[in-house]
Amino acid sequence: MDDGSIDWGALRSAAEEAMRKAYAPYSKFPVGAAAIATDGRIVTGCNVENASYGVGLCAECGLVSNLAMTGGGQLVAFSCVDGDGNTLMPCGRCRQLLFEHAVPGMLLETVSGIRTIDEVLPDAFGPRQLAEYGA
């Protein structure tokens, strides 16, 4: 899938809808994420905080759980927004999580434009690399 075949507006709208369901009473920083799966469905997630702060879940975690629960597959294109609808870049942990569930070259809407997963997590190590080693 190339950038021209993705409806980034619809993806962003799905991320904004997910963001409105976030549970962020501590940071007051709701986040929503949306992605297109290989079968064309849109999966979403929102951040869910916890009074223990460090064990809160990022929106990307919810999105990947949603992917698994609704039929699996891989992620093709991804968008993430804050409470004002501004584009957010996933944190390092979430980039790794996305990489593990992405098609090679998955596209991300970032603050600096559309990028591939390989551009935002260069030289990543994950399932494809393990398969090369027979693991």
N, C-alpha and C positions, 0 to 999 in steps of 0.2 A: 504494500500500500504506500503510495507516495503522498506527500503533503497536500497536493491538489485534490485528492479524493476524500479528504477528511473534512467533515463539517466541524471546524474548530468552535464555531459559535454554539452549536448544539452540545458539544462536549463541555464547554465552559459553563453553559446553562445547567447541565447535569451536575457539575461540580458545585455550582452555587446552591442548587437545591440540596445537595448533600451537606454542604456547609451549614445550612440553616438547621440541620438536625444534630449538629455537634454538641457535645457536652463539655463545655469549657468554663466552668464556674471559677476556676482558680486563676488561669492566665487571662481570661476574657479574650482569647484569641482563637475563634472558631476557624476550622480549616475543612475544606471539602475537596475531594478528589474524584475524578471520573476518567475512565479509560474505555477504549474499544477493544473487545476481545476478538480473537481470530474468527469466531462465528458471526461477528457483526453486532453482538449485543453490547450495550453500555453497562459497565459495572461501576459502582460508586462506593465511597467510604467517607467517613468523617472522623475527626479526632474525638477521643473519649478520654478525659482526664480522670485522675484519681487523687485522693487526698495525700497519697504517698509520692506525689509529683513524678518521680522517676519511673513509675510503672504505668504511666499513661500510654495510650495507644495513638499513634499518628494516623491520619486519614488514610495513608497508603496501606497500613496494616489492615484496616477495615476493608479497603478495596480488594486486596489480595484474598482475604477471607471470603468476601462476596464472590470473587471469581471462582474459588474452589467450590463454594456451596451451590452455585448456580450452573454448574456444568463444566467447570475447568476451562482448559485452553490456555492461550497465551495472550499477552497484551500487545496491541499494535500501536496505539496512540494514547497519550496521557496528558491530562491537564489538572492543575491544582490551584485553588484560590483561597484567599483569606476572607475575613469578615466583610471587607469592602469590595470584594470581587477582584482584587488584584492578583495577578499571577504570582505563584510561589514556586521556588525551587525546592524539590525534596531534599531533606537532610541526607548525610552520607549513609546512614543505616537504611533509610528508605530507598535510596538509589540502588543499594545492593539488593534489597527485597524486590524492587521492580525488575532489576536485571535478571534475577532468578526466574521470573515469570514472564519475561518479554521475548518476543520474536527477535532475531538478530536485526539490529537497526531500528528498534522501536522508536517512534517519534515522541518527543516531549515538548510541550509548550513551556518555554522558560522566559525569564525576565529579559533575556537577550535574544529572543526569537526561537524558532523551531530548531531543536537539536536532536541528535540521536542519543540513545542510551549509552553508546560507546563514547560519545563526546563528553557526556556529563559524568561518566565513570570509566575513564580510560584504563586500559590494561586490567580490566576486571577479571576475577576468577570466580567461576560458578559451575553449574551443571555441564555446560558444553565443554569446559576445560577438563572436568573430571572424566567425561566420556572419552576424551582423547587419550587419557592415561589408563583406560580400561577399568576405572573405578565405578 
